Amino acid sequence: MTPLLLDTCAMILLATGERLSRDAKDAIEAALSTGETLAVSPYSAWEVGARAARGDFVFSQKPESWFNAFVGRAGMSLAPLPPSVLVAASFLPGSPPADLADRVIVATAREFGMTLLTRDAALIDYAAAGHINAIGC
């Protein structure tokens, strides 16, 4: 099984107990049952902060504390974010998403052979074009 990478939306959905698709639940259960962790991009910390600053989402604590608590949960890990991923985000094939955070998360998935869990239609379309592996959540 390939490692799983949660996009920011999937991370928030999982943290808040929102309903996930059967495919997403199955992938998460399979990963955790084999000792894999669910990875989160460090760039998602920026998105959490941006959502809090805009008032798009009210977090139960300061955004940085919320992010760190989520990543510190059993079965979670922080994905690496080396300079190569940041550069690769500028050179994605096809028609990548315009959103910078999405591009960094996509580049992370590509660089490390991860399957992305997302509810973002643009990322699901990008996966359908064959550029990444993704599971809709």
Order of alpha helices (4+ residues) and beta strands (2+ residues): beta-alpha-alpha-beta-alpha-alpha-beta-alpha-alpha-beta-alpha-beta
